[in-house]
Amino acid sequence: NYVGVEGPESGQPALPEPHRRLFVSLPDEKRSVEQAARDTFQPLMRRAFRREPARLEVDRVVNLVQMAVEQGESYEDAVAYGLQSVLVSPKFLFRLEEIEDAIAGDKSSEDESVEMLGDYALASRLSYFLWSSMPDDTLLNLAQQGQLRDPYELRVQTRRMLADPRRQALVTRFFGQFLGLGGLAEVEPDPDQFPMWNDALRDAMRQESERFCASLLSEDLSLSKLLSAEYTFVNPRLAEFYGMDFDGRDPREMYFDGPGYGHRRNKKRRDLRYQEEDRWMRVSLPEQRRGVLTQASILTLTSNPTSTSPVKRGKWILESMLGDPPPPAPPNVPSLEATQEEHEELSLRQQLEIHRANPSCASCHRVMDPLGLGFENFSPVGQWRERDGKHPIDAAGELADGRQFNGSAELIDLLQSRQNDIYRHFASKLLTYGLGRGLEPADNCSIDNIMEAAEKQDYRLSAFIEAVVVSRPFRQRAVLEPAQSGSQP
């Protein structure tokens, strides 16, 4: 009915690890409250503000702690007040590239509208780019020594940080945005039509894509593998979903649906866990699957709840891979859904042909539709199929430039011929992510430089990342115009 814990024998409370890390110094007969507070907050504020704190900034927090102790608070409670003051400071809450920091930087730029970032601002920009977190002591020490603005040192630190497990943040955040994986949280395929669908499968789909992108980064592969890689990663759930073995075992035998788990009314549902559910394996892909375009996450994102959508899939390839989004649909044009309702007995390909007969629709759909139709063998949740209801799948098509293909493998081979567009779009997205702002026309020269640097290294991911880090936009900030009288800063 209850559990009681007595101890420790010394009578002193067992303090949690964060408490011990914070209270690195305590007042005693040899150390005053002021000195203990200074020893505590000097390194803490260095990390919180991502730079060396000014003496006045530390003095203010130390004085607050002293005042609290003088008014009868315990030293621990007084430090809590000081910690609150640090955590509500704009210098902690915002990544400020302060005026004095920029002025301390290199003013050699011929463009008077920009300034070269100082070392501390550059340390933060680099760390949040690659790790999505504050700079570590190595970066802060280099910034303190004024060495980080050296392009050679920037490259050295970039390689060091990419070798650190914290690089996973770049995969989760950048590639998650680049591929639109966050949208998986919103999709809801029809559970009756797709009984294996549940949150565990949704999570496995996202993990597959993230692990795949992480392998491109950790193995420093060419970006060409994004579309052409002949491997992926699966756990038992995803292996069964794809119709694969898992380490030589039938994944269906690894599903917990035996005695003790209740009678499963629908044997195709997979709401419980698998044996070794959290174990992932790298596997070779069958001929019809290659790279991210045939991963279940992307195929599900670009489908409707009950049916595939060649239009969505084609549009996604144009936007997310080639950086060539189609124009918005013209007004007062009948929707594809209206065409489908009127011709329910026809196959999806035939319905699209009728829809494209409208001249207002043809210009865009003749580009998008073939790209999507090439992946029609994949169901709305990415499983392989030979028929769509009563209609056999026809995954052949012709691109707008006249090149023909039959199926996803041949289509992916054709898309490889537009690698330069894929690389350039990737470079622009990576620079946008690193800068935390949209690109401007002046940034096109930097994109050219990134492409040139990446080409020399076979378009390896590290080459793109290093080129972004040493680019002028990454090492610069815009000069703010003085605020007009009476205007807001």
Salt bridges, closest charged atoms under 4 A:
GLU17 OE1 - ARG20 NH2 2.93
ASP28 OD2 - ARG31 NH1 3.40
GLU34 OE2 - ARG38 NH2 3.53
ASP39 OD2 - ARG31 NE 3.92
GLU52 OE2 - ARG46 NE 2.41
GLU57 OE2 - ARG51 NH2 2.87
GLU57 OE2 - LYS91 NZ 2.63
ASP59 OD1 - ARG38 NH2 2.87
ASP59 OD2 - ARG55 NE 3.95
GLU97 OE2 - ARG125 NH2 2.86
GLU98 OE2 - ARG51 NH2 3.74
GLU115 OE2 - LYS107 NZ 2.94
GLU115 OE1 - ARG477 NE 3.87
ASP119 OD1 - ARG149 NH2 2.50
ASP136 OD2 - ARG160 NH1 2.93
ASP137 OD1 - ARG46 NH1 3.57
ASP164 OD1 - ARG166 NE 3.00
GLU188 OE2 - ARG202 NH2 2.90
ASP199 OD1 - ARG202 NH2 3.10
GLU210 OE2 - ARG206 NE 2.87
GLU219 OE2 - ARG282 NH1 2.68
GLU230 OE2 - ARG290 NE 3.93
GLU240 OE2 - ARG270 NH2 2.95
ASP247 OD2 - ARG279 NH2 2.78
ASP250 OD2 - ARG252 NH2 2.86
ASP271 OD2 - ARG264 NH2 3.63
ASP271 OD2 - ARG269 NE 3.43
GLU276 OE2 - ARG249 NH1 3.36
GLU276 OE1 - ARG279 NH1 2.80
GLU277 OE2 - ARG237 NE 2.85
ASP278 OD2 - ARG273 NH2 3.18
GLU319 OE2 - LYS315 NZ 2.81
GLU342 OE2 - HIS343 NE2 3.97
ASP369 OD2 - ARG356 NH1 2.89
ASP369 OD1 - HIS365 ND1 3.08
GLU376 OE1 - ARG385 NH2 3.25
ASP388 OD1 - ARG385 NH1 3.45
ASP394 OD2 - ARG349 NE 3.44
ASP401 OD2 - ARG403 NE 2.89
ASP421 OD2 - ARG418 NE 2.92
ASP443 OD2 - ARG437 NH1 2.95
ASP448 OD1 - ARG424 NH2 2.80
GLU466 OE1 - ARG155 NH1 3.29
GLU466 OE2 - ARG159 NE 2.85
